[in-house]
Amino acid sequence: MTLCRVLGPVIATVKHEAFRGLKLLVVQPVDETGNAAGDSFIAVDRMSGAGEGDTVLVLREGTGIRQLFGVAPTGKLPIRSCVVGVVDQVSSQGASP
């Protein structure tokens, strides 16, 4: 899982069939304080309804995403990043440095 901030939507009139009907978002990895922590990338948002400025959890692992989309473990799916939750609050209390 990667903590990210939504930068905005991606609008594409022509896209791979696997992305048809799915919302695409540009997301920026952030640390627990909200500071940028890596390069931005595109993630699919199937159901969270996240929008610009929201903090989200993004799954970036092929097997987990195939499970979410109901694709067999040996099946092919060109989706590598999927928003799996909208974050209400991040607390780093008790976290070690």
Buried (B, 14 or more C-beta within 10 A) or exposed (E): EBBBBBEEBBEEEEEEEBBEEBBBBBBBBBEEEEEEBEEBBBBBBBEBEBBEEBBBBBBBEBEEBBEBBEBEEEEEBEBBBBBBBBBEEEEEEEEEE
